Amino acid sequence: MKNFNMKSFTLTTIPSLAGLILVASYLPQLHTTFSTRSAEGHSLLFWILMNLALGGLFVQQIGLIKYEGNTKYAGAIVQGINLLLAFIMLLMVIVF
């Protein structure tokens, strides 16, 4: 445990794992909505607000890379994937 880096663990490892869990949580919902071609029970406003929030978090991650010199891209990658999946869900709610 001598080489354990708490800063890296809290700023990179935990957020990356949390982001991947969030990505994984979209997959069953996307599959079900696409398979059934039904978005019944989904709130359009929720998905609009979710996309706006995830868009803001993605922009923050890009800003950390560009302006703060962050050399770890995991946050931007995970937030970008989350935004993409939320956008796909938003499109399905609109279409179905």
All heavy atoms as an XYZ file, in Angstrom:
745
protein
N       0.819     -1.205      0.000
C       0.000      0.000      0.000
C       0.855      1.257      0.000
O       0.342      2.336     -0.059
C      -0.941      0.023      1.207
C      -2.026     -1.034      1.218
S      -3.231     -0.913     -0.104
C      -4.162      0.513      0.357
N       2.171      1.090      0.058
C       3.055      2.241      0.104
C       2.947      3.087     -1.165
O       3.054      4.303     -1.118
C       4.497      1.782      0.311
C       5.458      2.912      0.494
C       6.843      2.397      0.767
C       7.773      3.579      0.978
N       9.131      3.147      1.212
N       2.716      2.464     -2.320
C       2.656      3.182     -3.585
C       1.242      3.637     -3.950
O       1.031      4.158     -5.034
C       3.217      2.314     -4.705
C       4.689      2.062     -4.549
O       5.415      2.907     -4.037
N       5.141      0.895     -4.968
N       0.290      3.428     -3.064
C      -1.092      3.814     -3.338
C      -1.185      5.333     -3.453
O      -0.736      6.061     -2.582
C      -2.020      3.305     -2.238
C      -3.466      3.609     -2.484
C      -4.171      2.895     -3.422
C      -4.094      4.631     -1.800
C      -5.508      3.164     -3.657
C      -5.421      4.915     -2.027
C      -6.128      4.177     -2.956
N      -1.770      5.810     -4.542
C      -1.890      7.241     -4.792
C      -3.362      7.639     -4.638
O      -4.167      7.437     -5.551
C      -1.373      7.569     -6.189
C      -1.383      9.040     -6.489
O      -2.146      9.817     -5.919
N      -0.538      9.435     -7.420
N      -3.705      8.214     -3.488
C      -5.096      8.587     -3.209
C      -5.602      9.646     -4.185
O      -6.757      9.612     -4.598
C      -5.232      9.075     -1.770
C      -6.672      9.416     -1.388
S      -7.810      8.026     -1.573
C      -7.612      7.228     -0.029
N      -4.752     10.575     -4.577
C      -5.169     11.625     -5.517
C      -5.609     11.004     -6.841
O      -6.680     11.310     -7.361
C      -4.035     12.626     -5.740
C      -4.400     13.739     -6.688
C      -3.251     14.722     -6.859
C      -3.625     15.817     -7.832
N      -2.508     16.745     -8.055
N      -4.795     10.125     -7.389
C      -5.139      9.456     -8.640
C      -6.383      8.589     -8.471
O      -7.243      8.544     -9.354
C      -3.972      8.605     -9.115
O      -4.311      7.911    -10.286
N      -6.485      7.922     -7.332
C      -7.630      7.060     -7.062
C      -8.934      7.860     -7.042
O      -9.920      7.465     -7.660
C      -7.428      6.332     -5.729
C      -8.525      5.370     -5.375
C      -8.678      4.190     -6.085
C      -9.394      5.642     -4.338
C      -9.684      3.295     -5.764
C     -10.401      4.750     -4.005
C     -10.538      3.577     -4.720
N      -8.926      9.007     -6.356
C     -10.153      9.791     -6.224
C     -10.455     10.653     -7.448
O     -11.618     10.927     -7.730
C     -10.116     10.689     -4.980
O      -8.989     11.560     -5.058
C     -10.071      9.875     -3.713
N      -9.428     11.069     -8.174
C      -9.655     11.958     -9.313
C      -9.713     11.238    -10.656
O     -10.215     11.798    -11.621
C      -8.570     13.045     -9.370
C      -8.532     13.995     -8.186
C      -7.399     14.993     -8.351
C      -9.864     14.716     -8.021
N      -9.220     10.022    -10.708
C      -9.213      9.298    -11.988
C      -9.923      7.958    -11.892
O     -10.848      7.685    -12.651
C      -7.765      9.091    -12.473
O      -7.116     10.357    -12.580
C      -7.748      8.412    -13.825
N      -9.519      7.125    -10.964
C     -10.034      5.758    -10.903
C     -11.524      5.718    -10.578
O     -12.309      5.124    -11.333
C      -9.243      4.922     -9.878
O      -7.854      4.993    -10.211
C      -9.700      3.482     -9.876
N     -11.915      6.328     -9.467
C     -13.324      6.288     -9.051
C     -14.232      6.960    -10.094
O     -15.251      6.370    -10.483
C     -13.515      6.905     -7.653
C     -12.830      6.042     -6.597
C     -14.985      7.126     -7.320
C     -13.418      4.654     -6.432
N     -13.914      8.181    -10.599
C     -14.784      8.770    -11.620
C     -14.865      7.932    -12.895
O     -15.924      7.848    -13.515
C     -14.143     10.130    -11.896
C     -13.383     10.454    -10.663
C     -12.894      9.134    -10.152
N     -13.761      7.309    -13.279
C     -13.789      6.462    -14.476
C     -14.693      5.254    -14.273
O     -15.492      4.908    -15.150
C     -12.380      6.003    -14.844
O     -11.591      7.094    -15.227
N     -14.583      4.604    -13.125
C     -15.454      3.468    -12.826
C     -16.918      3.893    -12.772
O     -17.789      3.217    -13.322
C     -15.043      2.816    -11.513
C     -13.734      2.031    -11.529
C     -13.361      1.578    -10.125
C     -13.827      0.849    -12.472
N     -17.178      5.020    -12.126
C     -18.551      5.516    -12.033
C     -19.100      5.825    -13.424
O     -20.255      5.517    -13.730
C     -18.606      6.752    -11.142
N     -18.287      6.417    -14.248
C     -18.714      6.721    -15.614
C     -19.004      5.472    -16.417
O     -19.982      5.420    -17.178
N     -18.174      4.461    -16.257
C     -18.410      3.206    -16.970
C     -19.677      2.512    -16.481
O     -20.419      1.930    -17.282
C     -17.202      2.286    -16.826
C     -15.941      2.764    -17.550
C     -14.756      1.873    -17.192
C     -16.162      2.802    -19.048
N     -19.943      2.597    -15.190
C     -21.189      2.037    -14.653
C     -22.382      2.784    -15.238
O     -23.397      2.175    -15.608
C     -21.190      2.076    -13.115
C     -20.164      1.083    -12.572
C     -22.578      1.780    -12.550
C     -19.856      1.238    -11.091
N     -22.253      4.108    -15.356
C     -23.328      4.905    -15.950
C     -23.548      4.513    -17.409
O     -24.687      4.354    -17.855
C     -23.018      6.397    -15.829
C     -24.097      7.362    -16.284
C     -25.403      7.133    -15.536
C     -23.626      8.793    -16.082
N     -22.468      4.345    -18.149
C     -22.576      3.889    -19.537
C     -23.301      2.549    -19.588
O     -24.228      2.356    -20.380
C     -21.183      3.783    -20.198
C     -21.247      3.000    -21.495
C     -20.596      5.165    -20.449
N     -22.902      1.624    -18.733
C     -23.522      0.298    -18.714
C     -25.003      0.377    -18.365
O     -25.802     -0.427    -18.843
C     -22.791     -0.611    -17.732
N     -25.377      1.358    -17.556
C     -26.786      1.470    -17.164
C     -27.677      1.893    -18.326
O     -28.874      1.619    -18.321
C     -26.941      2.447    -15.995
O     -26.748      3.783    -16.423
N     -27.114      2.556    -19.314
C     -27.903      2.958    -20.488
C     -28.241      1.771    -21.382
O     -29.286      1.761    -22.040
C     -27.126      3.952    -21.363
C     -27.133      5.365    -20.882
C     -26.004      5.922    -20.323
C     -28.266      6.159    -21.017
C     -25.990      7.234    -19.898
C     -28.264      7.470    -20.592
C     -27.116      7.996    -20.034
O     -27.110      9.291    -19.619
N     -27.349      0.810    -21.461
C     -27.477     -0.254    -22.465
C     -28.783     -1.030    -22.393
O     -29.439     -1.213    -23.434
C     -26.259     -1.162    -22.411
C     -24.927     -0.444    -22.703
C     -23.766     -1.429    -22.600
C     -24.950      0.247    -24.047
N     -29.232     -1.496    -21.222
C     -30.512     -2.215    -21.193
C     -31.691     -1.333    -21.623
O     -32.598     -1.797    -22.324
C     -30.664     -2.648    -19.732
C     -29.309     -2.567    -19.148
C     -28.583     -1.510    -19.899
N     -31.660     -0.061    -21.226
C     -32.752      0.839    -21.588
C     -32.766      1.113    -23.089
O     -33.813      1.105    -23.723
C     -32.627      2.166    -20.823
C     -33.843      3.053    -20.996
C     -35.106      2.385    -20.486
O     -35.191      2.024    -19.330
N     -36.079      2.208    -21.351
N     -31.596      1.344    -23.652
C     -31.511      1.558    -25.096
C     -31.988      0.325    -25.851
O     -32.754      0.443    -26.822
C     -30.073      1.896    -25.494
C     -29.566      3.280    -25.075
C     -28.050      3.343    -25.190
C     -30.218      4.365    -25.897
N     -31.555     -0.842    -25.397
C     -31.954     -2.093    -26.057
C     -33.467     -2.293    -25.987
O     -34.107     -2.604    -26.994
C     -31.218     -3.277    -25.424
C     -31.600     -4.579    -26.032
N     -32.568     -5.390    -25.490
C     -31.161     -5.205    -27.149
C     -32.704     -6.456    -26.246
N     -31.868     -6.369    -27.257
N     -34.034     -2.105    -24.812
C     -35.480     -2.315    -24.648
C     -36.278     -1.326    -25.481
O     -37.233     -1.702    -26.164
C     -35.873     -2.182    -23.157
O     -35.185     -3.193    -22.426
C     -37.375     -2.332    -22.957
N     -35.890     -0.068    -25.438
C     -36.621      0.962    -26.185
C     -36.532      0.697    -27.680
O     -37.529      0.795    -28.401
C     -36.074      2.360    -25.847
O     -36.157      2.557    -24.434
C     -36.871      3.451    -26.547
N     -35.346      0.338    -28.162
C     -35.189      0.064    -29.586
C     -35.928     -1.205    -29.994
O     -36.590     -1.230    -31.032
C     -33.701     -0.046    -29.935
C     -33.456     -0.202    -31.402
C     -33.567      0.889    -32.252
C     -33.133     -1.436    -31.935
C     -33.354      0.748    -33.613
C     -32.921     -1.588    -33.293
C     -33.027     -0.491    -34.135
N     -35.844     -2.241    -29.177
C     -36.481     -3.519    -29.505
C     -38.001     -3.405    -29.554
O     -38.641     -3.992    -30.426
C     -36.098     -4.586    -28.485
O     -34.725     -4.837    -28.531
N     -38.568     -2.686    -28.598
C     -40.021     -2.558    -28.533
C     -40.551     -1.413    -29.373
O     -41.754     -1.305    -29.581
C     -40.487     -2.345    -27.079
O     -39.945     -1.115    -26.591
C     -40.076     -3.516    -26.195
N     -39.640     -0.551    -29.826
C     -40.023      0.653    -30.580
C     -41.046      1.477    -29.804
O     -41.980      2.041    -30.355
C     -40.579      0.312    -31.957
C     -39.663     -0.486    -32.856
C     -38.662      0.435    -33.516
N     -38.048     -0.126    -34.703
C     -36.873     -0.761    -34.702
N     -36.243     -0.957    -33.576
N     -36.350     -1.213    -35.816
N     -40.844      1.501    -28.486
C     -41.764      2.239    -27.615
C     -40.973      2.988    -26.548
O     -40.117      2.409    -25.880
C     -42.737      1.274    -26.936
O     -43.511      1.965    -25.978
N     -41.298      4.261    -26.402
C     -40.694      5.078    -25.341
C     -41.761      5.466    -24.322
O     -41.621      6.464    -23.623
C     -40.049      6.311    -25.948
N     -42.800      4.646    -24.248
C     -43.886      4.912    -23.311
C     -43.346      5.009    -21.886
O     -42.540      4.204    -21.446
C     -44.915      3.788    -23.388
C     -46.135      4.028    -22.525
C     -47.158      2.922    -22.650
O     -47.207      2.262    -23.710
O     -47.915      2.730    -21.684
N     -43.782      6.036    -21.196
C     -43.371      6.246    -19.823
C     -42.112      7.081    -19.669
O     -41.722      7.405    -18.554
N     -41.466      7.408    -20.771
C     -40.268      8.245    -20.710
C     -40.655      9.714    -20.810
O     -41.492     10.088    -21.619
C     -39.295      7.905    -21.840
C     -38.564      6.642    -21.621
N     -37.372      6.586    -20.953
C     -38.864      5.369    -21.972
C     -36.965      5.331    -20.907
N     -37.861      4.574    -21.513
N     -40.009     10.515    -20.019
C     -40.242     11.948    -20.036
C     -39.290     12.611    -21.033
O     -38.068     12.524    -20.892
C     -40.001     12.533    -18.636
O     -39.916     13.935    -18.698
N     -39.848     13.283    -22.020
C     -39.039     14.006    -22.993
C     -38.218     15.093    -22.289
O     -37.025     15.251    -22.563
C     -39.928     14.622    -24.081
C     -39.212     15.463    -25.134
C     -38.191     14.635    -25.894
C     -40.233     16.082    -26.086
N     -38.839     15.795    -21.357
C     -38.130     16.847    -20.635
C     -36.933     16.287    -19.870
O     -35.856     16.890    -19.855
C     -39.074     17.581    -19.682
C     -38.449     18.717    -18.872
C     -37.864     19.787    -19.786
C     -39.484     19.310    -17.923
N     -37.091     15.132    -19.250
C     -35.974     14.508    -18.545
C     -34.793     14.294    -19.475
O     -33.649     14.616    -19.139
C     -36.390     13.163    -17.928
C     -35.217     12.369    -17.409
C     -34.678     12.647    -16.167
C     -34.647     11.361    -18.179
C     -33.577     11.931    -15.692
C     -33.556     10.634    -17.712
C     -33.022     10.935    -16.468
N     -35.031     13.734    -20.651
C     -33.938     13.428    -21.565
C     -33.328     14.691    -22.166
O     -32.132     14.731    -22.435
C     -34.387     12.437    -22.631
C     -34.535     11.073    -22.039
C     -35.699     10.405    -21.763
C     -33.485     10.235    -21.565
N     -35.423      9.207    -21.161
C     -34.074      9.070    -21.027
C     -32.098     10.342    -21.540
C     -33.314      8.036    -20.485
C     -31.348      9.306    -20.995
C     -31.952      8.176    -20.481
N     -34.134     15.721    -22.354
C     -33.575     17.011    -22.798
C     -32.646     17.567    -21.721
O     -31.508     17.969    -22.005
C     -34.697     18.015    -23.136
C     -35.430     17.564    -24.403
C     -34.133     19.427    -23.293
C     -36.708     18.334    -24.692
N     -33.122     17.592    -20.479
C     -32.310     18.116    -19.377
C     -31.068     17.249    -19.149
O     -29.978     17.778    -18.863
C     -33.140     18.215    -18.100
C     -34.265     19.248    -18.132
C     -35.114     19.151    -16.866
C     -33.720     20.649    -18.321
N     -31.193     15.944    -19.267
C     -30.053     15.052    -19.103
C     -28.983     15.348    -20.152
O     -27.792     15.402    -19.847
C     -30.495     13.586    -19.202
C     -29.360     12.592    -19.103
S     -28.584     12.556    -17.492
C     -29.726     11.525    -16.627
N     -29.405     15.557    -21.389
C     -28.458     15.878    -22.451
C     -27.766     17.212    -22.213
O     -26.565     17.346    -22.432
C     -29.160     15.866    -23.813
C     -29.209     14.486    -24.417
O     -28.340     14.099    -25.175
N     -30.232     13.717    -24.054
N     -28.512     18.197    -21.741
C     -27.907     19.498    -21.432
C     -26.880     19.365    -20.305
O     -25.773     19.923    -20.384
C     -28.978     20.520    -21.063
C     -29.887     20.969    -22.203
C     -31.022     21.831    -21.670
C     -29.087     21.725    -23.260
N     -27.232     18.623    -19.265
C     -26.315     18.434    -18.134
C     -25.061     17.669    -18.561
O     -23.941     18.069    -18.228
C     -27.025     17.697    -16.998
N     -25.244     16.585    -19.295
C     -24.086     15.805    -19.743
C     -23.240     16.594    -20.735
O     -22.008     16.474    -20.743
C     -24.531     14.478    -20.356
C     -25.091     13.462    -19.363
C     -25.667     12.255    -20.088
C     -24.036     13.037    -18.362
N     -23.886     17.421    -21.544
C     -23.139     18.293    -22.446
C     -22.257     19.258    -21.671
O     -21.094     19.471    -22.014
N     -22.797     19.823    -20.596
C     -22.016     20.717    -19.748
C     -20.845     20.008    -19.091
O     -19.736     20.556    -19.021
N     -21.060     18.791    -18.618
C     -19.976     18.027    -17.999
C     -18.908     17.641    -19.018
O     -17.707     17.641    -18.715
C     -20.536     16.781    -17.312
C     -21.398     17.063    -16.081
C     -22.088     15.790    -15.609
C     -20.583     17.687    -14.970
N     -19.332     17.364    -20.247
C     -18.374     17.050    -21.307
C     -17.526     18.275    -21.637
O     -16.297     18.182    -21.768
C     -19.108     16.533    -22.549
C     -18.192     16.180    -23.681
C     -17.322     15.106    -23.573
C     -18.206     16.907    -24.854
C     -16.473     14.768    -24.623
C     -17.370     16.583    -25.904
C     -16.498     15.515    -25.790
N     -18.168     19.439    -21.743
C     -17.435     20.680    -22.005
C     -16.441     20.959    -20.870
O     -15.306     21.388    -21.110
C     -18.412     21.863    -22.206
C     -17.692     23.199    -22.191
C     -19.191     21.689    -23.505
N     -16.856     20.698    -19.632
C     -15.947     20.873    -18.499
C     -14.708     19.998    -18.657
O     -13.581     20.441    -18.428
C     -16.642     20.538    -17.179
C     -15.705     20.649    -15.994
C     -16.162     19.858    -14.791
O     -16.772     18.798    -14.935
N     -15.883     20.368    -13.615
N     -14.892     18.749    -19.040
C     -13.760     17.834    -19.208
C     -12.818     18.317    -20.315
O     -11.594     18.257    -20.173
C     -14.255     16.417    -19.512
C     -14.945     15.744    -18.361
C     -14.020     15.531    -17.184
O     -12.859     15.152    -17.337
N     -14.517     15.786    -15.990
N     -13.389     18.822    -21.398
C     -12.560     19.363    -22.482
C     -11.805     20.589    -21.977
O     -10.616     20.766    -22.278
C     -13.429     19.714    -23.709
C     -14.107     18.455    -24.264
C     -12.596     20.413    -24.780
C     -13.184     17.341    -24.673
N     -12.470     21.426    -21.185
C     -11.821     22.598    -20.608
C     -10.677     22.231    -19.685
O      -9.635     22.895    -19.676
N     -10.845     21.174    -18.903
C      -9.766     20.725    -18.023
C      -8.545     20.286    -18.831
O      -7.407     20.518    -18.427
C     -10.253     19.581    -17.124
C     -11.231     19.976    -16.020
C     -11.802     18.735    -15.351
C     -10.569     20.883    -15.003
N      -8.787     19.677    -19.964
C      -7.683     19.250    -20.827
C      -7.016     20.468    -21.465
O      -5.797     20.624    -21.416
C      -8.184     18.267    -21.905
C      -8.615     16.951    -21.255
C      -7.128     18.026    -22.975
C      -9.423     16.038    -22.157
N      -7.830     21.348    -22.025
C      -7.298     22.488    -22.780
C      -6.676     23.561    -21.887
O      -5.593     24.071    -22.188
C      -8.401     23.094    -23.635
C      -7.940     24.257    -24.488
C      -9.011     24.709    -25.430
C      -8.608     25.976    -26.132
N      -8.013     25.802    -27.407
N      -7.361     23.922    -20.810
C      -6.931     25.073    -20.023
C      -6.180     24.722    -18.748
O      -5.428     25.539    -18.229
C      -8.132     25.948    -19.672
C      -8.853     26.456    -20.895
C     -10.153     26.049    -21.169
C      -8.229     27.304    -21.789
C     -10.812     26.506    -22.302
C      -8.876     27.750    -22.926
C     -10.165     27.354    -23.177
O     -10.803     27.788    -24.295
N      -6.377     23.526    -18.222
C      -5.725     23.145    -16.967
C      -4.593     22.141    -17.178
O      -3.958     21.722    -16.229
C      -6.752     22.574    -15.980
C      -7.840     23.554    -15.573
C      -7.301     24.726    -14.763
O      -6.338     24.531    -13.990
O      -7.832     25.840    -14.923
N      -4.413     21.728    -18.412
C      -3.315     20.807    -18.707
C      -3.556     19.371    -18.268
O      -2.611     18.608    -18.117
N      -4.819     19.006    -18.086
C      -5.127     17.629    -17.706
C      -4.662     16.691    -18.820
O      -5.038     16.844    -19.972
C      -6.636     17.487    -17.471
C      -7.020     16.122    -16.970
O      -6.179     15.294    -16.690
N      -8.309     15.881    -16.854
N      -3.841     15.738    -18.462
C      -3.343     14.793    -19.457
C      -4.045     13.443    -19.385
O      -3.705     12.524    -20.115
C      -1.821     14.568    -19.278
O      -1.583     14.081    -17.960
C      -1.057     15.853    -19.505
N      -5.019     13.339    -18.512
C      -5.802     12.110    -18.401
C      -7.140     12.350    -19.100
O      -7.933     13.177    -18.676
C      -5.987     11.728    -16.939
C      -4.657     11.430    -16.294
C      -4.816     10.860    -14.928
C      -3.529     10.531    -14.437
N      -2.735     10.334    -13.639
N      -7.369     11.622    -20.159
C      -8.536     11.850    -20.997
C      -9.729     10.975    -20.639
O     -10.759     11.041    -21.303
C      -8.170     11.636    -22.466
C      -7.028     12.526    -22.919
C      -5.814     11.986    -23.297
C      -7.167     13.903    -22.936
C      -4.770     12.800    -23.703
C      -6.135     14.723    -23.341
C      -4.939     14.163    -23.715
O      -3.910     14.976    -24.115
N      -9.591     10.152    -19.619
C     -10.664      9.214    -19.269
C     -11.974      9.937    -18.994
O     -13.039      9.495    -19.432
C     -10.259      8.368    -18.064
N     -11.924     11.045    -18.271
C     -13.145     11.784    -17.959
C     -13.852     12.275    -19.200
O     -15.067     12.150    -19.339
N     -13.097     12.831    -20.137
C     -13.688     13.333    -21.382
C     -14.258     12.193    -22.211
O     -15.345     12.320    -22.788
C     -12.650     14.118    -22.178
N     -13.548     11.094    -22.260
C     -14.016      9.951    -23.048
C     -15.311      9.395    -22.466
O     -16.293      9.191    -23.190
C     -12.924      8.864    -23.125
C     -11.748      9.370    -23.954
C     -13.482      7.558    -23.688
C     -10.503      8.526    -23.852
N     -15.319      9.181    -21.161
C     -16.511      8.613    -20.518
C     -17.689      9.576    -20.625
O     -18.811      9.163    -20.945
C     -16.215      8.230    -19.054
C     -17.481      7.871    -18.308
C     -15.232      7.075    -18.998
N     -17.458     10.872    -20.394
C     -18.557     11.840    -20.502
C     -19.054     11.943    -21.942
O     -20.246     12.106    -22.182
C     -18.132     13.213    -19.983
C     -18.010     13.291    -18.493
C     -19.315     13.000    -17.768
O     -20.395     13.009    -18.321
N     -19.193     12.719    -16.485
N     -18.144     11.841    -22.901
C     -18.556     11.860    -24.305
C     -19.435     10.673    -24.659
O     -20.437     10.808    -25.358
N     -19.061      9.498    -24.160
C     -19.878      8.298    -24.401
C     -21.233      8.438    -23.719
O     -22.272      8.103    -24.303
C     -19.131      7.031    -23.934
C     -17.893      6.801    -24.798
C     -20.053      5.814    -23.958
C     -16.942      5.740    -24.259
N     -21.242      8.934    -22.483
C     -22.515      9.148    -21.780
C     -23.409     10.110    -22.556
O     -24.609      9.881    -22.697
C     -22.272      9.681    -20.371
C     -21.918      8.597    -19.398
O     -22.432      7.492    -19.478
N     -21.036      8.900    -18.471
N     -22.823     11.190    -23.039
C     -23.595     12.166    -23.819
C     -24.145     11.526    -25.087
O     -25.316     11.719    -25.428
C     -22.726     13.382    -24.144
C     -23.370     14.472    -24.987
C     -24.639     15.007    -24.333
C     -22.371     15.599    -25.225
N     -23.330     10.759    -25.774
C     -23.777     10.093    -27.000
C     -24.945      9.147    -26.726
O     -25.956      9.176    -27.441
C     -22.613      9.323    -27.632
C     -22.966      8.480    -28.860
C     -23.417      9.364    -30.012
C     -21.782      7.624    -29.261
N     -24.824      8.325    -25.688
C     -25.903      7.379    -25.371
C     -27.178      8.100    -24.931
O     -28.281      7.692    -25.301
C     -25.437      6.398    -24.305
C     -24.310      5.456    -24.737
C     -23.842      4.608    -23.567
C     -24.728      4.589    -25.904
N     -27.028      9.173    -24.158
C     -28.203      9.952    -23.744
C     -28.858     10.609    -24.957
O     -30.086     10.703    -25.034
C     -27.817     10.996    -22.705
N     -28.047     11.056    -25.907
C     -28.598     11.666    -27.120
C     -29.349     10.642    -27.955
O     -30.430     10.923    -28.481
C     -27.477     12.323    -27.937
C     -27.985     13.065    -29.129
C     -28.685     14.260    -28.976
C     -27.778     12.575    -30.403
C     -29.170     14.939    -30.086
C     -28.252     13.246    -31.516
C     -28.947     14.440    -31.359
N     -28.805      9.436    -28.057
C     -29.510      8.371    -28.780
C     -30.844      8.075    -28.108
O     -31.875      7.915    -28.770
C     -28.634      7.106    -28.863
C     -27.429      7.354    -29.764
C     -29.448      5.904    -29.353
C     -26.366      6.271    -29.713
N     -30.841      8.034    -26.781
C     -32.089      7.795    -26.046
C     -33.072      8.926    -26.289
O     -34.273      8.682    -26.502
C     -31.786      7.634    -24.549
C     -32.948      7.124    -23.749
S     -33.429      5.464    -24.221
C     -35.170      5.545    -23.868
N     -32.594     10.158    -26.268
C     -33.458     11.314    -26.552
C     -34.087     11.182    -27.940
O     -35.296     11.406    -28.104
C     -32.672     12.613    -26.444
C     -33.404     13.891    -26.874
C     -34.617     14.142    -26.001
C     -32.442     15.087    -26.828
N     -33.302     10.805    -28.917
C     -33.842     10.630    -30.268
C     -34.907      9.551    -30.313
O     -35.943      9.708    -30.967
C     -32.715     10.289    -31.250
C     -31.730     11.411    -31.554
C     -30.623     10.894    -32.490
C     -32.428     12.603    -32.163
N     -34.687      8.458    -29.582
C     -35.687      7.385    -29.564
C     -36.967      7.846    -28.863
O     -38.061      7.478    -29.291
C     -35.121      6.129    -28.916
C     -34.162      5.403    -29.823
S     -33.824      3.690    -29.345
C     -32.825      3.909    -27.903
N     -36.842      8.644    -27.803
C     -38.043      9.161    -27.136
C     -38.819     10.057    -28.097
O     -40.054     10.015    -28.133
C     -37.659      9.912    -25.833
C     -38.839     10.672    -25.265
C     -37.124      8.924    -24.798
N     -38.110     10.841    -28.889
C     -38.783     11.730    -29.853
C     -39.439     10.912    -30.966
O     -40.587     11.153    -31.338
C     -37.778     12.747    -30.445
C     -37.347     13.738    -29.359
C     -38.376     13.477    -31.628
C     -36.167     14.611    -29.737
N     -38.724      9.932    -31.496
C     -39.215      9.164    -32.651
C     -40.293      8.155    -32.267
O     -41.282      7.995    -32.962
C     -38.043      8.447    -33.359
C     -38.531      7.468    -34.412
C     -37.105      9.462    -33.971
N     -40.087      7.455    -31.136
C     -41.026      6.416    -30.741
C     -42.085      6.975    -29.831
O     -42.993      6.390    -29.411
C     -40.308      5.240    -30.053
C     -39.271      4.564    -30.930
C     -38.064      4.147    -30.404
C     -39.510      4.323    -32.268
C     -37.109      3.517    -31.174
C     -38.564      3.692    -33.055
C     -37.359      3.285    -32.517
